Amino acid sequence: MISPLINVDFPEELNIMKPVKLIVIGAGDRGTNYANYALRHPDLAKVIVVAELRDYYRDRIATQHNIPIENTFADWRELIEKNIEADGVIIATQDSQHLEPAVAFADKGYNILLEKPMAPDEDSCRKIVAAAIRNKIIFAVCHVLRYTNYTVKLKEIIDSGAIGEVISMQHLEPVGFLHQAHSYVRGNWRKESESSSMLLAKSCHDLDWIRYIMNCECKKVSSFGSLYYFRKENKPAGSADRCLDCGIESECLYSAKKFYLNYIKKGETGWPIHVITSDATAEGVLEALQTGPYGRCVWECDNDVVDNQVVNMEFEGGRTAGFTMTAFTEGGHRKTRIFGSMGEISGDGSKIEVYSLKDDKWTTYQTDASDAGILGGHGGGDYNIMKSFTAALADNDPGKILSGPAETLETHFMTFAAEKARRTGRVVEVKI
């Protein structure tokens, strides 16, 4: 049996009397993506200030949102002493640059939407959460998987008792060959020293999502993973250091020239093109590939993050979950199987199939996974977290936030424990 398309209602927007005023710190992909909510719903939200070091990205968001020049800043520190009246701050700087602005704006009493991960280390995460709690602000971390229509329906099914008690789970994060090459081999998240571990950068919201679905504390973890493939010793014979200088480029599955120019040919100038260049033309792309990091051979980069990893988790009462993150897939939506005492669930980010042991039959639900965001795998979560955040600000109601400080700290520490387990080869207890 197949149900009608399900589109879940998030917090009621009609009660908002005037648009909430937002400051954006970091105008790259994620900051711009969240700010776009205000363009779609100018009656609900308005971006009034932007801080971004790079001129092009700062000017772009200022132009899109009609932000006056006096409200644009290269450095967020320039604006914080101005005490600009705003309802909330979106912090979407690089992972290692979250701590200082998060604590500073919290101490000024601003409500915060913070891009995940909170920070690349335990101490910084503790400081951010302490600041949020100390100042009693509305605080949300962008664990957007909690906010998808798919997740809301999945939780509803589980909470109804349709499969009894949840006992175990398998969850797959299919990063994708080309996304791995772009972001984690050539791109900003390729080196732990400059960002964070792969598990934290890419999959901390998967572990957060697993904890959210299991609905009980994670006690212990083990983990294994490696940088297996994107290494110099796997470089094909006859290849060069850069794709534009390579004699076998036309045959290479990881040709940066083919990958990025294909977007230009299709007229797609958003992600990933605006990550590598501000000149969204074929000439601009080729110039970026000739001189910038995104034109390097994937076997000649300075990357050190893993390209495959598994995490095993023991939850309260002996429940278990297994997580796999791998580069070596087409990409797309996560895939999950959940096993309960009275049935099981299979889901792919859009479709949910439920088997009832009692009825001995499968029921299928099709949820709305449109508006998938810049990476095509967030299933509307980017949009819905902004919907929840702006509604929480308008109504001064932190209850509209699904990913607040305490639960986010817990799931970050699951990730830190998993990394300790991977590095030491032992089972690690989750302790905050």
N, C-alpha and C positions, 0 to 999 in steps of 0.2 A: 504494500500500500504506500502511495506517495502523497505527502501532504502538500498543500499550497505553499508558494513561496512565503517565507517568514521574514519580516523586517521588524526588528525589535525597536520599541520606542524607548529612547533614553530620556533624561530629565526634560520635563515640560518647558518649552521655550516661550510659550505665549505669556507667561507670567513676568517676563523680563521687560521692565518699563523703559529702560534706556540702555544703549550699548555699554558694556564694560570696557574700560580703557586698559590697554595692554602695552607693555614695554617688551621688545624683543632684543635679547642679548645673543648675538651669533646669528648671522643671516645667511648661513649656508643652506644645504638641502633641508635639514630638519626644521630649522627656524623658519625658513620660507614656507615650508609645507604647513606648519601649524598656523602661521600668520595668514595663510590663504583662507582660513575659515572666516576671517573678518571680511574678506572680499566677497565671499558667498553669502554672508549674513551680516551686512553692515548695520542692521537694526539690533544685532545682538552683541557685536564686538567691534572695537576700533583700535588699530595699532597706532599709537601716538608718538612712540619713541623707538629708535633703533640704534644699537651700538654694534659695530662690526669693523674690524681692522682693515679689511680689504675694501678699497674704494668702490669697485664695480658692484659687489654684492650689497654693500651698504646703500649705494645710490639706487640700485634696482628696487630694493624693498621700500625705500623712501618714496620713489616715484609711484610704485604700485599703490601705496597707501596714502599718498598726498601728505607726507610728513614734512613739516617745515624744516629748513636747514638748521635752525637753532635747536631742533630736537634730534639731530643726527650726530653720532659720536663715534670716533675711531676706537675709543677705549671706554668700557663701561664705568671705569673709575671716575671719568670726567663728569658723569651724570649723577652718580649716586649722592653727591653732596648737594645737588640742586633740589632734592626733595620734591621731585615732580609728582603731581597727584595722579595716581594710576591705581587700578584695582588689582593688577597682577603682573608678574614678570615671567616671560618664557625664557628659560636659559638653555640654549642649544649650542654652546661652545664645544670644543673638543673635550673628550672624556677627562683628560688630565687637567682641564681648566674649569671644572665645575665647582670645586670647593670654595674658592675665594668669593666669587660672586654670589653663590648660594647662601653662604653664611652672612655676607654683607647685606644683601637685600632682605634676608629674614630678620636680621637685627634692626633693620629700618622699618619692619612691620609689613613689608610687601608680601602678598600671597604669591606662591611660586609653582610653576609647571616646569619640571626639570627633566631634560632628556636623559634616557638611560644610556649607560649605567650611571648611577649617582656619582661614583668616583672609582678610580682604579685600585684603591687600597682600603683596608678595613678601617683604619683610623680616620680617614677623610669621610667615609660614609657615616661613622658614628658622629662626627662633628656636624655634618649637615643635618642629620636627623635631630640631634640635640638642639640645634639652632631653631629648627622648625617647631619643635615641641615647646621650647623655652619661650618663643615669641607668639605661640598660639595662632599661627598662620594656617591658612588652607594650603596644603602642600600635596602635590601630585607628581609622581614619577611616571614617565611615559612608557609604562609596561602596557603597550597598546593592545596586546593580545587579549587582555582581560575585557576589552571594550568592544570587541567585534560582536555582530549579531549572532554569529556562529557560537561564540562562547556563551553568550547569554542564554541561547536556546539549549545548549549542551548542559549548562548548569541547571536549568529548569527541569530537564529530563532526569538528571541524576538526583536532584532534590525531591523529585516526585516519587522516588523509590522504584523506578521502572526496572533497574538492574540490581536492586538490593544494595548491599554495602559495596562500595568500591574497594577492591582488594589489591589489584595490580594494574599497571599501565605500561604501554610501549608508546614512545613519542619520537618522531623523526623530524629534524630540521634539515630540509634539503637545500643547502645554501645555493648550489648551482655552480657549474664550472666557470662561467664567465663572470658571475658576481664575485666569486672568490678571487679570480684574477684581477678584477678591477679594484676591489676594496681592500683585500687582505694579502695580495701579493705585490701589486704595484701601488696601491693607494694608501690612504691616511691611517688605516688600521693594520698595516703590515708588520709593525714592530712593537713588541710589548713595551719597550722603554719609551716610546712616543705616544702610546695610547693605553692599551691594557691587553690582557690575555684574550685570545680568540673567544673563549667561552664567555667571558664577561662582556666583551664588545658586541658579539653577535647573538649570544644565546642566554644571557642572564634573564631575558623575559620569557624564555622557554621554561627555565627552571622555576621562575615565578609563576608561570601559567600552570605547571604541573602541581605546585604547592596549592594554588588556588582551586584546582579541580579536586585534588586529594582531600583538601579541607582538614588537614591535621598536620602536626609538626613533623619536619624531616629530622631524623635523629643521626643517621650515619650515611656516609657516601664513600664510594670508591670510583676511580676513574682511570682511563687509559686513553692516550692520544699521541699524535706525532705530526711533524711536518714530513710527510712521506714523499710527496711527488714534486713539489715546486722547489727543487734543489738543483744546484749546479751540475751534479753528477748525472742528472736526467736530461740534460740539454742535448738536443739532436745534433748529429754531425752536420757540419756545414752551416750552422746557424750563427747569427751575429749577436752583439750585445743589445742592439736596438732593432725593432721590427722594420723600420724604413731602410735599414742597411743590410737586411737579411736576404740571402740568396734563396732560402726556402720559405719565405714569408707567405707566398701564395698557397702553400700546401699546409701551413701550420694552423691547427685548430684554435690557437691562442693569439693569432695575429691581431695586434692592436689596430692596425690599419683597417682590416676588414670589420672588426667589431664596432669601432666608433664611426667610421664612414657609413656603415649600414644605417645608423640612426639618422645621419644627415640625409641620406638618399630617401628615407621615409618621411622626411620633414619633421622629425622628432628632435627638438632641441632642448628638452628638459634633461632629467637624469638619464644617462650619465654624462651627457655632453657638457652641461654647465658646471660639472665638477672639474673637468680638465681644462676648460678654456672659457673666456668671456666672449670670444669671437666664434659664434655658432655657425660657421661656414666650413666648407671642405678645406679651404685654405687655412682657416684658424685651427682646425683640428690637426692638420698635417704639421703645422708649426709647433703645436703643443706636443705632438708625438716625437718630433725631432729633438726638442729641447727639454721636455718635462719628464716626470717620472712615469707617466702612463704610456710612454712609447717604448719602455724597456722590455726586453725578453723576459718572460715569466720565470726562466731558469737562471737569470742573471740579476735578480733583484736582491735587496738587503732584507728581505722578509724573514721573520723567525716565528710567526704564529702558526699553530697547528692547522692542518687541512682536514683532519678527521679526529673525532673524539667521541668516546662513550662515557656516560655517567650512570652509575647504579645507585639507587637511593632506597634507604629503609625508613619508612615512616612509622608514626606512632602505632603501636599494637601489632607490628609485624607486616604492615602493608608495604608494597614495593613498587618501584617504578624504574624503568630503564629509558635513557635518553641517548639518541644518536645524532651527532652533528657531522655532516660530511659535505665536502666541496663537490663530490663526484656524482652529481645529479643534474638533471635539466634545470632544477630550481622549482619555484612555485610554492604552493601552499604546504604547510606542515601536514603530517599524517599521524593519526593517533588511533590506538586501540585501547579500550578501557574494559576491564574484566571485573564483573561484580558477582555477588553471591546468587543473583537471580537472573543473570543475563550478561550481555556484552554490548559494547558500542564501537563502531568503526566510523571515523570522521576524517575529512580532508580539508577542513577550513571553510567548506561550503555545505557539502552534503553530510548528513548524519544518519547512519543506519543503526537501528536498535533491535537487538534480538532479545525476546522475552522467553525465558525458560518455561515460565508458567503457561504461556499461550503457544509456545513452540512456533513462533513466526517472527519475521523481520518487518519493521516499519521504517520507512525512509522519510526524512524531513529535508527539505531544500531551503537553506537560509540564504539571505541576500549578502553576497560577498563583493558587491560592487564598490567603487571608490576605494580601490585597494592601496592607494598611496604610491610613493615613488618607487618602491621595490616590488610592487605587484603581489606582495604576500601578507599584507596587513589587514586585508578583508574589511576595510572601513574603520579599523581601530583608530587610525590617525584622526579621522573626522569625529568619531564618537568621543574620544578623550577630550577634544576641544569643546564639544557640545556639553560634556559633563563639567569640565573645568569652568567654562563661562557661566553655566547655570549655577554652579556652586558659589561663584563670586557674586553673582547677581542676588542670590537668595541668602548669602552668608551661611551656607550649609555644607560643611565638610562631608556630610553623609552621602553626598552625590559623587564622592571620589572613591573609586574601587582600589586605588593603589597608593594609599597614604604612607606616612613615614615608618610606622612600626612594622607593618607587613613587608614593606619594601626592604627594610634593613634585614629582616629575617631571610628573605630569599636571596639577597646579595651574599649573605654569609653562607648560604648553601653553595653558591658559586665559588666563593673563596675556599671553602672546604674541599670542593671537588678539584680545584687546581692544586691544593696541597696534596691531595690523594694522588693525582696524576704525577706529580713531581717526585713523591716519596715512595710510590708503589704500595701504599698501605690504606687501610680503612680509616677514615677521619670522622670524628664526631662533629656535628654542627653546633658551634657555641658562639653566642653573640657577646 
